[in-house]
Structures are given as C-alpha cells and as structure tokens.
C-alpha cells in the first residue's frame, strides 16, 4: 500500500503554507494562479501535475498506465491530444471564475494591475471563441458560438468537439461580470456578440451536445438543475441585448422545464452552487419573476449546505471548501441573514495550505474509490478551480461590505493604510490613486474619483493645497505672503460648496475632515491660515448638514509630538492618531444607517 500523504510537492513554490490570515492566503493564491496556472497564451490550465507544478502528460498518471482509466479515457477525443484534455479540461470554468474574482477585486481595490489581469483573461477567452468558430465536427461541435471544453481552439486541435453546460455557464458568468464592471464600450460589444452567439448555438442545436463520448440532450437530463438554470439565464441575458423571438422562446422552453430546478436531494457542490449564480443574475434580468427565483434559490441553498456538511463532491475529497465558499457567498447575497456568509467564512478558513488545493490526495488510492468516481480520477493534481473559487468567495465577501471613499492630500495618503486595517472587517476603504490636492483639482477630477461605485461613506478634505502661496523654499512668512494663495478664500468657498453638492448626489453619508494645522516656519504656507480656511469650510458643512471629523482639534492638543518639525506632515504616531479618528467617524456614520 502506498504511503499515505496529503502533499506530494517538494519545491518552494507554491509554499506549503499559504498564510496565517485570509489576506495572506489571498496574496499567495493570486501569485499561484498567475505563476503556476497561466500558460504562455494567457489561458488558465485547469490543473497541473501536483508533483512538478508543471503541465501534465498522460505518462504522469502512475496509477493508470498510458492514461487508461483516467478521466481522459472516457472522452471521445483522439489519444494523441488527450494530454491537452488533461491540462485544460475545465479551463473555461477556471477562467470564468477567475474573471469574476478579478472584477470583484478591482471594484474593491481600484488596482489598475488587477484590471489588466482581468483584461488579459477576457482576451484569452475571446481568442478561444474565435478559434473554435473555425472548427467543425459531424457530431455538432464547432462553428460560431461553439466553445470547446478542453480548449482545442488555442492549440488548433480540430478534433476537440466536446463540451458541457457548466463550462459555458462559468465563461458566461465571468464575461457578463466584466461587461457590467470593467469593460469599455468596444469590449462590451464583443462580449455581447460572444454571449449572443452562445445562445444561438445552443438553440440551433436544440440544447444537444457531446460530452465524454456520449450525446447529451440537456432538456431530458432530469434532475440537472445546473443546465436548466444556465439556459434560462443565457436566453434571458441574450434577449436583454438582442430582443428577438428566438431567445424569448428559448427562455420559455426552459421555464416550462423549471421542475428541473427542484431536485429532491443534493446533487454536488457545483450542481447546487452554479444554479445560485444563475438565479442571482435572473433576479436582475427578469425581475417580475424575482419571487420565484428567490424561492428556488432558497431550495438550492439548503441543498448546498447539505453538500458542505456531508462533504458531497464529485469524489468527496475536493471541491467542498473552495468551491462551496464561492457559492455560499452568492447564496448570502440573494438570501441575506441566513448565515450563509458565516459558513462561507468557515470554508475559506479551511483552505490555508497547499495540500488543501489538491484534487485527490495521496491518502486515497484508486482501489478505494467508489463506483461514482471510477474512471473520473486524477491523482496528485493541483487544481486551479479551487484557487479561483476561493478568490471569488473572498472578494465577493469584501464587495458586500460597505464602501468607503477617502479624498484628501498627501496627509490622507499616509494614514489610508492604517484606516484600511482598522476597518478591514467592517468596510472596504479606497482612495484615488493620486494626491487630490486643491479644490481646483477636485472640480476637475471628482468624476473619475467617484467612478461608478455606489459609495456608502465619503470622508473628504481640501485645504492645504488651496492655501499654498509659493513653491520656493524660502520660509520667511513675509516672502510667502507676497504671493497670492493658489485658491483664495472666496474661491475656495465657491469651489468647496460645488464639490459638497456633487458628493451629496452620490447618496453617500459625507464626513468633512477639517484641515490640519500649518505650523510656524513651514514652507509654501502661512501659519494661521488653516484656521481661516476651516472657518469657511465649517460654515458650508453646517449649511449642507455634513458631519465633521475635526482632525485639526484632535492633533492640536499634542501637535509637537505628532507633526514633523516645520512641516504640515505627520510622523507615524500622528498618522495613527488621525487614522483612529477617521475610522471612528466612519463607523459612526455606518452605524447611523
């Protein structure tokens, strides 16, 4: 009998431990996805050899010589290309879920590098769609709207003609998420074209396809709620962009089969989880049926919980925590207050080590597999899907937190990381990527800073840059006073009032931060003018009924210990004091909702 182990990799990356906190685990998983699973074409491998962390070959499957008896043997694709199947079998699902995770992360962090990773993932999916359109197979695979499961397109392997509903579903979910959050107009048009072609292809083929060498008529696959929910969602989405009788008929066809959405018993993590994602989208696409969608989601969510508690997965050894965390977060978004978010957190906490991301661990021998698993097993495989589902769960949970925007100058840039840490479990905190400087800059750039995010709280300040007189280093107050301020008081008042009125239109709760003191001997500014600018600002805030975080008063009591000498900036202790006040003022406004 083989020695029972749970991890077979002896290298340094990925590390054996992904981190102690969820934030640390998230960072590691992001690196693993890009360094281990992203191939040279930009496609995500669905899995790699867990011993080498490289793409697999059939010969790597030691328990089944030449791949006999492994998952790939059941496929009807030629043996010469089954190595591609091994590595890319669920790459569409990995790509779609990764795209969802990246979109959520970009919304939370505003990180341009994350946006670029998302764009690269979309580009890879588009390339696969374009290449697959050139293929044709007598069994029906190929043509416009075809999206092969094992990723023949990018490798120019025309024989690959198999696919399944869940592959299409995760790609569609990812593309729609990108369309609604990060896409430019050109990208939106391309995504609409792709998804409409998906709906066309399936309708024209009467929802029939080939998978694992067998023809599948999805309309007659009783109990397959995944397929029923996806084709309802697909037709509703396609119709929203291209209203036509075909897609309405497709939607109505699957609505008549809605009993498929109510399996009597749990199916498996994805079988009960993917329908929740589709139902969440259907609530927005067909809101007149929202009561029905939510009732159906309630049924699926209960079955999903049973899957988690009973560790019901395709092989009972993987999927449970990583996959379930994602779907439980979706359940929480549809049905808040039922504890699904807490169970999702528990599942995330259970995945902190490399061994937690293996498909089937070495402790399970082929001879021990039950009949449900025979012929569908990999050994020693590190699974990309587990990683990206974990990421999607983590960032969707963060996305559910209240959203806070900080607007200010270099002082706020120094304390923002501290505020983020203080509020990490209470709110998602963001700031513009630039120094927001004066009210003139605010009027010019406020729209880009607000973006399209629905902010819950906006904590803001302008002042120190408005009162800058000169940019030379002469500290003589008389010399500085010989230059006019960048924004005189009367202009400052007009500008600030306009900015407050614009911020109020967001519907967010507003907090004005008073401008901190200008000390004696400071460059560019005159000591005492901060009081004048604050007086003007406070009158506006009273008139506009805006809450005030009086940072000026908080630091003035102990200014010499908190502020750098002859400078408006603060030392680390000063930034901590300011951050504490900012966080407390934000919590107060969040609790007032």
C-alpha positions as semicolon CSV with decimal commas, in nm:
position;residue;x (nm);y (nm);z (nm)
1;X;0,000;0,000;0,000
2;X;0,128;0,346;-0,089
3;X;0,246;0,565;0,192
4;X;-0,043;0,791;0,285
5;X;0,046;1,157;0,234
6;X;-0,155;1,467;0,165
7;X;0,101;1,671;-0,028
8;X;0,349;1,544;-0,285
9;X;0,537;1,861;-0,388
10;X;0,892;1,914;-0,265
11;X;0,967;2,254;-0,419
12;X;0,945;2,604;-0,274
13;X;0,659;2,748;-0,478
14;X;0,373;2,722;-0,419
15;X;0,462;2,732;-0,048
16;X;0,335;2,460;0,183
17;X;0,155;2,723;0,390
18;X;-0,035;2,993;0,202
19;X;-0,062;3,224;0,504
20;X;-0,199;3,264;0,854
21;X;-0,464;3,524;0,773
22;X;-0,713;3,530;0,487
23;X;-0,539;3,839;0,348
24;X;-0,208;3,649;0,333
25;X;-0,375;3,347;0,173
26;X;-0,536;3,573;-0,088
27;X;-0,199;3,720;-0,182
28;X;-0,041;3,376;-0,220
29;X;-0,331;3,237;-0,423
30;X;-0,313;3,531;-0,661
31;X;0,056;3,457;-0,720
32;X;-0,008;3,084;-0,766
33;X;-0,276;3,141;-1,029
34;X;-0,052;3,367;-1,237
35;X;0,277;3,179;-1,192
36;X;0,156;2,818;-1,198
37;X;-0,169;2,807;-1,394
38;X;-0,148;3,087;-1,652
39;X;0,005;2,947;-1,973
40;X;0,200;3,131;-2,244
41;X;-0,119;3,202;-2,439
42;X;-0,284;3,362;-2,138
43;X;-0,517;3,064;-2,081
44;X;-0,558;2,916;-1,735
45;X;-0,471;2,549;-1,707
46;X;-0,745;2,382;-1,508
47;X;-0,487;2,173;-1,324
48;X;-0,118;2,084;-1,314
49;X;0,093;1,791;-1,202
50;X;0,099;1,826;-0,825
51;X;0,448;1,675;-0,806
52;X;0,614;1,914;-1,052
53;X;0,372;2,210;-1,069
54;X;0,400;2,183;-1,448
55;X;0,152;2,084;-1,717
56;X;0,074;1,712;-1,705
57;X;0,143;1,434;-1,952
58;X;-0,051;1,110;-1,973
59;X;0,259;0,928;-1,853
60;X;0,239;1,122;-1,525
61;X;-0,071;0,930;-1,419
62;X;0,120;0,649;-1,250
63;X;-0,185;0,458;-1,133
64;X;-0,323;0,416;-1,485
65;X;-0,056;0,336;-1,749
66;X;-0,092;0,548;-2,063
67;X;-0,393;0,719;-1,914
68;X;-0,609;0,407;-1,913
69;X;-0,891;0,453;-1,666
70;X;-0,823;0,819;-1,605
71;X;-1,073;1,092;-1,672
72;X;-0,945;1,138;-2,026
73;X;-1,012;0,778;-2,127
74;X;-1,385;0,847;-2,113
75;X;-1,355;1,129;-2,364
76;X;-1,402;1,057;-2,732
77;X;-1,112;1,282;-2,832
78;X;-0,814;1,115;-3,001
79;X;-0,547;0,976;-2,769
80;X;-0,287;1,192;-2,942
81;X;-0,441;1,505;-2,794
82;X;-0,555;1,375;-2,457
83;X;-0,265;1,547;-2,284
84;X;-0,431;1,876;-2,377
85;X;-0,751;1,746;-2,222
86;X;-0,566;1,659;-1,901
87;X;-0,449;2,016;-1,851
88;X;-0,737;2,216;-1,999
89;X;-1,048;2,009;-1,930
90;X;-1,205;2,271;-1,702
91;X;-1,003;2,572;-1,811
92;X;-1,318;2,758;-1,916
93;X;-1,462;2,724;-1,571
94;X;-1,132;2,830;-1,416
95;X;-1,113;3,134;-1,646
96;X;-1,472;3,239;-1,585
97;X;-1,447;3,217;-1,207
98;X;-1,109;3,389;-1,206
99;X;-1,262;3,670;-1,410
100;X;-1,540;3,706;-1,152
101;X;-1,280;3,722;-0,874
102;X;-1,070;3,982;-1,057
103;X;-1,372;4,202;-1,129
104;X;-1,471;4,198;-0,762
105;X;-1,113;4,270;-0,655
106;X;-1,085;4,559;-0,900
107;X;-1,408;4,708;-0,764
108;X;-1,284;4,679;-0,407
109;X;-0,925;4,794;-0,458
110;X;-0,929;5,002;-0,775
111;X;-0,592;4,845;-0,857
112;X;-0,506;4,901;-1,228
113;X;-0,289;4,587;-1,230
114;X;-0,593;4,380;-1,136
115;X;-0,789;4,540;-1,419
116;X;-0,508;4,440;-1,656
117;X;-0,519;4,078;-1,537
118;X;-0,894;4,077;-1,598
119;X;-0,849;4,222;-1,946
120;X;-0,588;3,959;-2,027
121;X;-0,826;3,684;-1,915
122;X;-1,102;3,824;-2,136
123;X;-0,863;3,844;-2,432
124;X;-0,777;3,475;-2,389
125;X;-1,145;3,378;-2,382
126;X;-1,212;3,586;-2,694
127;X;-0,925;3,414;-2,875
128;X;-1,062;3,071;-2,785
129;X;-1,408;3,169;-2,907
130;X;-1,270;3,300;-3,236
131;X;-1,054;2,993;-3,299
132;X;-1,329;2,748;-3,206
133;X;-1,562;2,912;-3,460
134;X;-1,332;2,782;-3,736
135;X;-1,369;2,418;-3,627
136;X;-1,637;2,174;-3,738
137;X;-1,727;1,821;-3,635
138;X;-2,002;1,588;-3,762
139;X;-2,131;1,542;-3,406
140;X;-2,214;1,909;-3,383
141;X;-1,912;2,067;-3,214
142;X;-1,776;2,372;-3,393
143;X;-1,899;2,683;-3,566
144;X;-1,985;3,029;-3,441
145;X;-2,085;3,016;-3,076
146;X;-1,902;2,690;-3,012
147;X;-1,675;2,687;-2,708
148;X;-1,488;2,355;-2,667
149;X;-1,440;2,231;-2,315
150;X;-1,082;2,104;-2,344
151;X;-0,956;2,414;-2,520
152;X;-0,884;2,291;-2,865
153;X;-0,917;2,639;-3,009
154;X;-0,598;2,791;-2,878
155;X;-0,400;2,479;-2,969
156;X;-0,557;2,441;-3,315
157;X;-0,686;2,091;-3,246
158;X;-0,999;2,048;-3,452
159;X;-1,090;1,710;-3,308
160;X;-1,190;1,863;-2,977
161;X;-1,567;1,885;-3,009
162;X;-1,698;1,812;-2,660
163;X;-1,839;2,050;-2,404
164;X;-2,084;2,076;-2,116
165;X;-2,328;2,329;-1,977
166;X;-2,115;2,420;-1,675
167;X;-1,820;2,515;-1,900
168;X;-2,036;2,757;-2,095
169;X;-2,200;2,880;-1,777
170;X;-1,885;2,988;-1,595
171;X;-1,749;3,160;-1,906
172;X;-2,080;3,345;-1,948
173;X;-2,091;3,448;-1,582
174;X;-1,736;3,581;-1,597
175;X;-1,789;3,772;-1,921
176;X;-2,113;3,930;-1,801
177;X;-1,945;4,039;-1,477
178;X;-1,663;4,203;-1,672
179;X;-1,918;4,364;-1,907
180;X;-2,101;4,524;-1,614
181;X;-1,797;4,636;-1,413
182;X;-1,475;4,696;-1,606
183;X;-1,538;4,675;-1,982
184;X;-1,504;4,968;-2,221
185;X;-1,757;5,015;-2,500
186;X;-1,561;4,808;-2,752
187;X;-1,521;4,523;-2,504
188;X;-1,891;4,536;-2,419
189;X;-1,987;4,492;-2,784
190;X;-1,754;4,194;-2,821
191;X;-1,886;4,028;-2,504
192;X;-2,245;4,078;-2,620
193;X;-2,155;3,924;-2,955
194;X;-1,997;3,620;-2,786
195;X;-2,280;3,552;-2,543
196;X;-2,548;3,602;-2,809
197;X;-2,359;3,350;-3,024
198;X;-2,366;3,105;-2,730
199;X;-2,745;3,138;-2,710
200;X;-2,774;3,098;-3,088
201;X;-2,557;2,785;-3,091
202;X;-2,745;2,604;-2,817
203;X;-3,088;2,699;-2,952
204;X;-2,995;2,590;-3,304
205;X;-2,867;2,255;-3,170
206;X;-3,179;2,206;-2,954
207;X;-2,957;2,206;-2,644
208;X;-2,777;1,888;-2,751
209;X;-2,404;1,825;-2,734
210;X;-2,137;1,562;-2,681
211;X;-1,951;1,506;-2,357
212;X;-1,731;1,214;-2,251
213;X;-1,807;1,045;-2,580
214;X;-2,182;1,050;-2,528
215;X;-2,456;1,260;-2,681
216;X;-2,638;1,463;-2,418
217;X;-2,977;1,623;-2,468
218;X;-2,977;1,865;-2,179
219;X;-3,354;1,916;-2,189
220;X;-3,403;1,550;-2,099
221;X;-3,135;1,525;-1,833
222;X;-3,372;1,505;-1,538
223;X;-3,252;1,649;-1,212
224;X;-2,978;1,853;-1,378
225;X;-3,067;2,189;-1,228
226;X;-2,734;2,331;-1,341
227;X;-2,832;2,305;-1,709
228;X;-3,184;2,433;-1,651
229;X;-3,067;2,739;-1,459
230;X;-2,794;2,817;-1,712
231;X;-3,013;2,803;-2,021
232;X;-3,277;3,018;-1,851
233;X;-3,006;3,269;-1,764
234;X;-2,837;3,251;-2,106
235;X;-3,157;3,318;-2,301
236;X;-3,263;3,599;-2,067
237;X;-2,920;3,762;-2,095
238;X;-2,905;3,729;-2,474
239;X;-3,257;3,871;-2,500
240;X;-3,159;4,173;-2,288
241;X;-2,901;4,268;-2,552
242;X;-3,080;4,141;-2,862
243;X;-3,457;4,111;-2,809
244;X;-3,591;3,853;-3,052
245;X;-3,843;3,571;-3,062
246;X;-3,573;3,303;-3,062
247;X;-3,431;3,393;-2,722
248;X;-3,772;3,454;-2,570
249;X;-3,881;3,113;-2,695
250;X;-3,563;2,960;-2,555
251;X;-3,636;3,118;-2,218
252;X;-3,997;2,997;-2,222
253;X;-3,885;2,646;-2,320
254;X;-3,667;2,619;-2,013
255;X;-3,923;2,789;-1,792
256;X;-4,156;2,501;-1,876
257;X;-3,883;2,267;-1,750
258;X;-3,845;2,459;-1,424
259;X;-3,911;2,148;-1,216
260;X;-3,552;2,057;-1,301
261;X;-3,455;2,341;-1,066
262;X;-3,603;2,149;-0,773
263;X;-3,403;1,828;-0,727
264;X;-3,525;1,627;-0,432
265;X;-3,177;1,561;-0,296
266;X;-2,838;1,737;-0,300
267;X;-2,651;1,688;-0,627
268;X;-2,296;1,806;-0,565
269;X;-2,127;2,135;-0,479
270;X;-2,132;2,275;-0,834
271;X;-2,464;2,111;-0,917
272;X;-2,634;2,311;-0,644
273;X;-2,394;2,606;-0,647
274;X;-2,391;2,715;-1,011
275;X;-2,774;2,743;-1,016
276;X;-2,743;3,000;-0,737
277;X;-2,519;3,216;-0,955
278;X;-2,763;3,192;-1,246
279;X;-3,061;3,268;-1,023
280;X;-2,887;3,577;-0,886
281;X;-2,849;3,710;-1,241
282;X;-3,208;3,615;-1,330
283;X;-3,338;3,831;-1,045
284;X;-3,196;4,132;-1,231
285;X;-3,276;4,012;-1,584
286;X;-3,637;3,903;-1,520
287;X;-3,738;4,089;-1,202
288;X;-4,110;4,016;-1,249
289;X;-4,021;3,656;-1,155
290;X;-3,795;3,756;-0,866
291;X;-4,017;3,592;-0,604
292;X;-3,989;3,260;-0,787
293;X;-3,613;3,297;-0,841
294;X;-3,558;3,364;-0,470
295;X;-3,775;3,071;-0,366
296;X;-3,578;2,847;-0,600
297;X;-3,250;2,988;-0,466
298;X;-3,368;2,910;-0,114
299;X;-3,419;2,545;-0,213
300;X;-3,079;2,521;-0,386
301;X;-2,901;2,693;-0,097
302;X;-3,038;2,440;0,153
303;X;-2,916;2,156;-0,069
304;X;-2,577;2,327;-0,099
305;X;-2,544;2,339;0,279
306;X;-2,617;1,966;0,292
307;X;-2,341;1,911;0,035
308;X;-2,098;2,101;0,256
309;X;-2,200;1,927;0,576
310;X;-2,189;1,582;0,414
311;X;-1,877;1,665;0,210
312;X;-2,063;1,578;-0,107
313;X;-1,847;1,645;-0,409
314;X;-1,756;1,458;-0,724
315;X;-1,517;1,248;-0,520
316;X;-1,574;1,366;-0,161
317;X;-1,212;1,478;-0,141
318;X;-1,209;1,808;-0,323
319;X;-1,439;2,096;-0,415
320;X;-1,604;2,110;-0,076
321;X;-1,441;2,416;0,082
322;X;-1,303;2,622;-0,206
323;X;-1,599;2,575;-0,437
324;X;-1,862;2,595;-0,164
325;X;-1,725;2,919;-0,021
326;X;-1,794;3,095;-0,351
327;X;-2,146;2,962;-0,391
328;X;-2,232;3,028;-0,027
329;X;-2,137;3,393;-0,072
330;X;-2,376;3,408;-0,368
331;X;-2,645;3,247;-0,152
332;X;-2,583;3,516;0,110
333;X;-2,623;3,792;-0,150
334;X;-2,960;3,652;-0,260
335;X;-3,078;3,549;0,087
336;X;-2,904;3,769;0,348
337;X;-2,938;3,700;0,716
338;X;-2,948;3,320;0,692
339;X;-2,587;3,257;0,794
340;X;-2,454;3,159;0,452
341;X;-2,179;3,421;0,482
342;X;-2,060;3,268;0,809
343;X;-2,042;2,922;0,655
344;X;-1,854;3,070;0,359
345;X;-1,601;3,221;0,600
346;X;-1,559;2,881;0,764
347;X;-1,490;2,722;0,427
348;X;-1,234;2,990;0,341
349;X;-1,057;2,939;0,673
350;X;-1,030;2,566;0,596
351;X;-0,810;2,633;0,291
352;X;-0,480;2,779;0,403
353;X;-0,226;2,516;0,295
354;X;-0,108;2,383;-0,039
355;X;-0,244;2,039;0,046
356;X;-0,596;2,186;0,065
357;X;-0,590;2,260;-0,308
358;X;-0,515;1,911;-0,438
359;X;-0,779;1,732;-0,646
360;X;-0,745;1,385;-0,494
361;X;-0,485;1,346;-0,224
362;X;-0,244;1,059;-0,195
363;X;-0,431;0,925;0,105
364;X;-0,696;0,799;-0,135
365;X;-0,590;0,505;-0,356
366;X;-0,758;0,409;-0,681
367;X;-0,876;0,083;-0,523
368;X;-1,056;0,284;-0,256
369;X;-1,266;0,488;-0,497
370;X;-1,636;0,417;-0,509
371;X;-1,821;0,346;-0,832
372;X;-1,924;0,707;-0,869
373;X;-1,562;0,806;-0,906
374;X;-1,411;0,526;-1,108
375;X;-1,293;0,645;-1,445
376;X;-1,304;1,007;-1,335
377;X;-0,995;1,048;-1,125
378;X;-0,668;1,235;-1,126
379;X;-0,405;1,165;-0,865
380;X;-0,160;1,424;-0,734
381;X;-0,320;1,710;-0,925
382;X;-0,317;2,070;-0,803
383;X;-0,646;2,222;-0,910
384;X;-0,678;2,575;-1,046
385;X;-1,053;2,584;-0,993
386;X;-1,017;2,555;-0,617
387;X;-0,784;2,854;-0,617
388;X;-1,004;3,081;-0,827
389;X;-1,325;2,986;-0,646
390;X;-1,152;3,074;-0,319
391;X;-1,056;3,412;-0,464
392;X;-1,408;3,475;-0,592
393;X;-1,553;3,399;-0,248
394;X;-1,300;3,620;-0,070
395;X;-1,351;3,924;-0,293
396;X;-1,728;3,889;-0,322
397;X;-1,745;3,889;0,057
398;X;-1,535;4,206;0,057
399;X;-1,759;4,351;-0,211
400;X;-2,058;4,302;0,019
401;X;-1,901;4,526;0,284
402;X;-1,992;4,897;0,291
403;X;-1,779;5,102;0,052
404;X;-1,585;5,400;0,184
405;X;-1,401;5,660;-0,024
406;X;-1,127;5,879;0,126
407;X;-1,047;6,204;-0,057
408;X;-0,754;6,419;0,053
409;X;-0,394;6,523;0,004
410;X;-0,058;6,365;0,097
411;X;-0,155;6,354;0,465
412;X;-0,452;6,130;0,393
413;X;-0,233;5,917;0,166
414;X;-0,015;5,844;0,471
415;X;-0,297;5,737;0,701
416;X;-0,514;5,548;0,448
417;X;-0,339;5,209;0,501
418;X;-0,400;5,243;0,876
419;X;-0,768;5,320;0,822
420;X;-0,798;5,017;0,593
421;X;-0,654;4,797;0,866
422;X;-0,882;4,942;1,133
423;X;-1,189;4,885;0,915
424;X;-1,083;4,564;0,739
425;X;-1,379;4,361;0,869
426;X;-1,625;4,649;0,863
427;X;-1,581;4,829;0,531
428;X;-1,392;4,835;0,204
429;X;-1,181;5,151;0,202
430;X;-1,047;5,309;-0,116
431;X;-0,879;5,632;-0,215
432;X;-0,793;5,784;-0,553
433;X;-0,451;5,682;-0,681
434;X;-0,337;6,045;-0,674
435;X;-0,291;6,334;-0,433
436;X;-0,626;6,513;-0,459
437;X;-0,458;6,850;-0,385
438;X;-0,679;7,161;-0,407
439;X;-1,048;7,227;-0,472
440;X;-0,947;7,317;-0,829
441;X;-0,820;6,962;-0,876
442;X;-1,135;6,835;-0,710
443;X;-1,362;7,014;-0,957
444;X;-1,152;6,882;-1,244
445;X;-1,121;6,519;-1,136
446;X;-1,408;6,439;-0,899
447;X;-1,597;6,228;-1,155
448;X;-1,303;5,995;-1,213
449;X;-1,251;5,960;-0,837
450;X;-1,616;5,874;-0,776
451;X;-1,623;5,642;-1,078
452;X;-1,947;5,441;-1,091
453;X;-1,915;5,290;-0,743
454;X;-2,209;5,320;-0,504
455;X;-2,029;5,468;-0,203
456;X;-2,174;5,431;0,145
457;X;-1,949;5,687;0,312
458;X;-1,720;5,957;0,168
459;X;-1,465;6,114;0,405
460;X;-1,309;6,418;0,238
461;X;-1,088;6,726;0,275
462;X;-0,939;7,003;0,066
463;X;-0,746;7,296;0,208
464;X;-0,371;7,268;0,249
465;X;-0,309;7,287;-0,125
466;X;-0,559;7,569;-0,169
467;X;-0,358;7,787;0,071
468;X;-0,020;7,730;-0,098
469;X;0,135;8,070;-0,181
470;X;0,474;7,984;-0,325
471;X;0,664;7,674;-0,430
472;X;1,013;7,804;-0,348
473;X;1,184;7,700;-0,025
474;X;1,203;8,043;0,139
475;X;1,038;8,002;0,480
476;X;1,010;8,375;0,555
477;X;0,637;8,444;0,617
478;X;0,666;8,788;0,457
479;X;0,814;8,634;0,142
480;X;0,543;8,368;0,129
481;X;0,270;8,629;0,185
482;X;0,396;8,828;-0,113
483;X;0,242;8,560;-0,334
484;X;-0,135;8,502;-0,356
485;X;-0,274;8,166;-0,239
486;X;-0,343;7,913;-0,511
487;X;-0,714;7,935;-0,427
488;X;-0,818;8,249;-0,234
489;X;-1,078;8,213;0,041
490;X;-1,374;8,338;-0,162
491;X;-1,294;8,098;-0,448
492;X;-1,229;7,819;-0,200
493;X;-1,577;7,867;-0,057
494;X;-1,742;7,855;-0,401
495;X;-1,541;7,551;-0,510
496;X;-1,599;7,361;-0,188
497;X;-1,973;7,424;-0,198
498;X;-1,989;7,286;-0,555
499;X;-1,792;6,980;-0,451
500;X;-2,013;6,912;-0,149
501;X;-2,324;6,939;-0,364
502;X;-2,175;6,693;-0,613
503;X;-2,080;6,450;-0,337
504;X;-2,431;6,466;-0,191
505;X;-2,570;6,344;-0,523
506;X;-2,394;6,009;-0,466
507;X;-2,632;5,932;-0,180
508;X;-2,335;5,852;0,043
509;X;-2,304;5,975;0,400
510;X;-2,049;6,258;0,395
511;X;-1,782;6,339;0,652
512;X;-1,578;6,658;0,623
513;X;-1,229;6,641;0,775
514;X;-1,106;6,977;0,897
515;X;-0,770;7,088;0,759
516;X;-0,484;7,010;0,998
517;X;-0,259;7,288;1,139
518;X;0,005;7,481;0,945
519;X;0,299;7,528;1,189
520;X;0,541;7,820;1,218
521;X;0,840;7,801;0,983
522;X;0,653;7,596;0,724
523;X;0,730;7,628;0,354
524;X;0,470;7,740;0,100
525;X;0,200;7,831;0,354
526;X;0,134;8,086;0,629
527;X;0,072;7,974;0,987
528;X;-0,282;8,053;1,095
529;X;-0,444;8,046;0,752
530;X;-0,562;7,694;0,824
531;X;-0,799;7,846;1,081
532;X;-0,942;8,084;0,820
533;X;-0,998;7,810;0,563
534;X;-1,153;7,584;0,826
535;X;-1,392;7,859;0,935
536;X;-1,517;7,895;0,577
537;X;-1,544;7,518;0,532
538;X;-1,730;7,461;0,859
539;X;-1,997;7,715;0,766
540;X;-2,057;7,528;0,440
541;X;-2,079;7,196;0,624
542;X;-2,333;7,338;0,869
543;X;-2,540;7,475;0,582
544;X;-2,522;7,143;0,394
545;X;-2,577;6,929;0,706
546;X;-2,249;6,739;0,662
547;X;-2,086;6,554;0,954
548;X;-1,745;6,682;1,067
549;X;-1,434;6,493;1,174
550;X;-1,236;6,768;1,348
551;X;-0,884;6,647;1,280
552;X;-0,749;6,998;1,345
553;X;-0,869;6,988;1,705
554;X;-0,762;6,626;1,761
555;X;-0,396;6,682;1,665
556;X;-0,365;7,038;1,804
557;X;-0,372;6,918;2,164
558;X;-0,040;6,735;2,119
559;X;0,091;6,878;1,793
560;X;0,463;6,888;1,876
561;X;0,467;6,511;1,936
562;X;0,259;6,427;1,628
563;X;0,374;6,660;1,350
564;X;0,708;6,680;1,172
565;X;0,904;6,996;1,266
566;X;0,827;7,299;1,046
567;X;0,611;7,084;0,820
568;X;0,242;7,011;0,765
569;X;0,305;6,636;0,751
570;X;0,282;6,398;1,044
571;X;0,506;6,134;1,192
572;X;0,390;5,774;1,234
573;X;0,231;5,849;1,571
574;X;0,043;6,140;1,420
575;X;-0,085;5,927;1,134
576;X;-0,207;5,669;1,387
577;X;-0,399;5,933;1,582
578;X;-0,557;6,071;1,265
579;X;-0,641;5,723;1,132
580;X;-0,815;5,634;1,459
581;X;-1,033;5,945;1,438
582;X;-1,112;5,885;1,071
583;X;-1,207;5,521;1,134
584;X;-1,427;5,613;1,432
585;X;-1,608;5,883;1,233
586;X;-1,674;5,635;0,951
587;X;-1,804;5,366;1,188
588;X;-2,036;5,623;1,344
589;X;-2,185;5,703;1,003
590;X;-2,213;5,335;0,907
591;X;-2,397;5,262;1,231
592;X;-2,631;5,554;1,165
593;X;-2,770;5,379;0,855
